[in-house]
Amino acid sequence: MLNLMRADFYRLRHSRSLLIWEVFILGFTIFTTVNWGREKHLTGWLAVQLVNNSGGLFLWLLPLIMMTVGHDFSQKLLKDTLTMGISRRRYFLSKMATTVIVLILQLFALQLIAFLGGIMYGGLGPVQWGDWLAQLLVYVFLTTTEVTLITMVLYWSNSTTAAISVGFLAILAVAILHFQFANLEILNYTDWIISISQLKTVHLNSLGTIAKPVIGAAVLIIGGGIINDWRFERMSL
């Protein structure tokens, strides 16, 4: 499992697709931070919070997720990988672990760029390191719902196009339905885009106003993970 994770990280480090993606997303973060600095009294801490509260970033992470969980499918490498003696369960768990680590590193990089830009404009600001860690971990946890959903579609369809398309549309549809039917309780547990905009209410000892989305995310990640593992064990290659 660890060898497979190392191979994935090696592949990503030498991937042209990832290089193009990083140039785009990091460049866009720099551009956005400069605009924030012109429009408001920006500090390092405020810049980090603005990045965290971006629901759009939640969707923009989809291509990055596909680079990890979908690579072997798009390149037709899955069968060859599994014939090397790696069990399906270890393969599945390694992909999930690799994707979560990649998401943590990506979010940290985006926050670091915004933080440094904010410092240049207005200093550190009232930094709360405990709250920063809590918000980063909750953001990653909520984003893992995307990983679970995309993996589920991928394992049932064997199509990376279907996986990213259905994943994007499903997350967006829930957000739209939440606007239309605000009183429907189940949507309070499943609208993770809207919950991202309230991430600043999360503190080291409290989930703030997004306790319900976190509960919903836990249900999907655990339940969806079990279903994905079951499906992958029985999927024909």
C-alpha positions in Angstrom: 0.0 0.0 0.0 2.8 2.4 0.9 4.7 1.5 -2.3 1.6 2.3 -4.3 1.2 5.6 -2.6 4.9 6.5 -3.2 4.4 5.6 -6.9 1.4 7.8 -7.1 3.2 10.8 -5.6 6.2 10.2 -7.9 3.8 10.1 -10.9 2.1 13.3 -9.8 5.4 15.2 -9.3 6.3 14.4 -12.9 2.9 15.0 -14.3 2.4 17.7 -16.9 -1.3 17.8 -16.1 -0.5 18.6 -12.5 2.0 21.2 -13.5 -0.5 23.0 -15.7 -3.1 22.7 -13.0 -0.8 24.2 -10.3 0.3 27.1 -12.5 -3.4 27.9 -13.1 -4.7 27.5 -9.5 -1.8 29.1 -7.8 -1.7 31.9 -10.4 -5.4 32.5 -9.9 -4.9 32.6 -6.1 -2.2 35.3 -6.5 -4.5 37.3 -8.8 -7.4 37.0 -6.4 -5.3 37.9 -3.4 -4.1 41.1 -5.2 -7.7 42.0 -5.9 -8.6 41.5 -2.2 -5.7 43.7 -1.2 -7.0 46.5 -3.4 -10.6 46.2 -2.3 -10.3 45.8 1.5 -7.9 46.0 4.4 -6.3 42.6 3.9 -4.2 40.8 6.5 -2.7 37.4 6.4 -5.4 35.9 8.6 -8.2 37.5 6.6 -6.7 36.2 3.3 -6.7 32.6 4.7 -10.3 32.9 5.8 -11.3 34.3 2.4 -9.7 31.2 0.7 -11.4 28.9 3.2 -14.8 30.5 2.6 -14.6 30.0 -1.2 -17.3 27.6 -2.3 -16.0 27.8 -5.9 -12.7 26.3 -4.8 -14.7 23.3 -3.6 -15.7 22.6 -7.2 -12.3 23.6 -8.6 -10.7 20.8 -6.7 -12.5 18.2 -8.8 -9.9 18.0 -11.6 -7.2 17.4 -8.9 -9.2 14.6 -7.4 -9.5 13.0 -10.8 -5.7 13.1 -11.3 -5.4 10.6 -8.4 -8.5 8.4 -8.4 -9.1 8.4 -12.1 -5.6 8.1 -13.6 -5.4 4.3 -13.8 -8.9 4.2 -15.4 -8.2 6.8 -18.0 -4.8 5.3 -18.9 -6.1 1.7 -18.8 -3.5 0.7 -16.2 -5.8 -0.7 -13.5 -5.5 -4.4 -14.6 -1.7 -4.2 -14.9 -1.5 -2.6 -11.4 -3.6 -5.2 -9.7 -1.8 -8.1 -11.3 1.4 -7.0 -9.5 0.1 -8.7 -6.4 -1.7 -5.7 -4.8 -5.1 -6.6 -3.3 -8.1 -4.6 -4.4 -8.7 -3.3 -0.9 -5.2 -2.1 -0.5 -5.4 -0.4 -3.8 -8.7 1.3 -2.9 -7.4 2.5 0.5 -4.1 3.8 -1.0 -6.0 5.9 -3.6 -8.2 7.4 -0.8 -5.2 8.1 1.4 -3.2 9.6 -1.4 -6.1 11.8 -2.5 -6.7 13.2 1.0 -3.0 13.9 1.4 -2.9 15.7 -2.0 -5.9 17.8 -1.0 -4.3 18.8 2.3 -1.1 19.9 0.5 -3.1 21.7 -2.2 -5.2 23.6 0.3 -2.1 24.4 2.4 -0.3 25.8 -0.6 -3.3 28.0 -1.6 -3.6 29.3 2.0 0.1 30.0 2.2 0.1 32.1 -0.9 -2.9 34.1 0.3 -1.4 34.4 3.8 1.9 35.8 2.5 0.0 38.2 0.2 -2.1 39.4 3.1 1.0 40.0 5.2 2.4 42.2 2.5 -0.8 44.3 2.5 -1.7 44.5 6.2 0.5 42.4 8.4 -0.4 39.1 10.1 -3.7 40.1 11.6 -5.3 38.4 14.6 -4.1 34.9 13.7 -5.8 32.0 15.5 -3.6 29.0 14.8 -6.0 26.6 16.5 -8.9 27.8 14.4 -6.8 27.7 11.3 -6.0 24.0 11.9 -9.6 23.2 12.7 -10.9 24.9 9.6 -8.3 23.2 7.4 -9.1 19.8 8.6 -12.9 20.4 8.3 -12.4 21.7 4.8 -10.5 18.6 3.8 -13.1 16.4 5.5 -15.9 18.1 3.5 -13.9 17.8 0.3 -13.5 14.1 0.9 -17.2 13.9 0.1 -16.2 14.8 -3.5 -13.6 12.0 -3.5 -16.2 9.5 -2.3 -18.9 10.6 -4.8 -16.5 10.6 -7.8 -15.1 7.3 -6.8 -18.5 5.8 -6.6 -19.5 7.0 -10.1 -16.2 5.9 -11.4 -16.4 2.4 -10.1 -20.0 1.9 -11.4 -19.5 3.5 -14.8 -15.8 2.8 -15.5 -15.8 6.3 -17.1 -13.7 9.3 -15.8 -15.9 11.6 -17.9 -19.0 10.4 -16.2 -17.3 10.5 -12.8 -16.3 14.2 -13.0 -19.5 15.2 -14.8 -21.9 13.5 -12.4 -19.8 14.6 -9.4 -19.9 18.2 -10.5 -23.6 18.2 -11.3 -24.7 16.4 -8.2 -22.9 18.8 -5.9 -24.2 21.8 -7.8 -27.7 20.4 -7.9 -27.8 20.0 -4.1 -26.8 23.7 -3.7 -29.5 24.8 -6.1 -32.1 22.7 -4.4 -31.1 24.1 -1.0 -31.7 27.6 -2.3 -35.1 26.6 -3.6 -36.2 24.5 -0.7 -34.4 26.0 2.3 -36.7 24.4 4.8 -36.0 20.8 3.6 -33.9 19.5 6.5 -32.0 16.8 4.7 -30.3 19.5 2.5 -28.8 21.1 5.6 -26.8 17.9 5.9 -25.7 17.6 2.2 -25.1 21.1 0.9 -21.3 21.2 1.3 -20.8 24.2 -1.0 -22.9 26.5 1.2 -21.3 25.1 4.3 -17.8 26.1 3.0 -18.9 29.7 3.0 -19.5 29.4 6.8 -16.2 27.8 7.6 -15.0 30.8 9.5 -17.5 29.8 12.3 -15.4 26.7 13.0 -13.1 26.9 16.0 -10.8 24.4 17.7 -13.5 23.4 20.1 -16.6 23.9 18.0 -18.0 23.1 14.5 -19.9 26.4 14.5 -22.8 26.5 12.1 -21.7 23.6 10.0 -22.2 20.7 12.4 -25.0 19.3 10.2 -22.9 19.3 7.0 -20.1 17.6 8.8 -22.4 14.9 10.1 -23.8 14.5 6.5 -20.2 14.3 5.2 -19.3 11.6 7.8 -22.3 9.5 6.7 -21.4 9.8 3.0 -17.7 9.1 3.5 -18.3 6.1 5.8 -21.3 4.6 3.9 -20.0 5.5 0.5 -16.6 4.1 1.4 -18.1 0.8 2.3 -20.1 0.7 -0.9 -17.1 1.7 -3.0 -14.9 -1.0 -1.4 -17.6 -3.6 -2.0 -18.1 -2.5 -5.6 -14.4 -2.4 -6.4 -13.9 -5.9 -5.0 -16.5 -7.2 -7.5 -15.8 -5.0 -10.5 -14.7 -6.7 -13.6 -11.5 -5.2 -15.1 
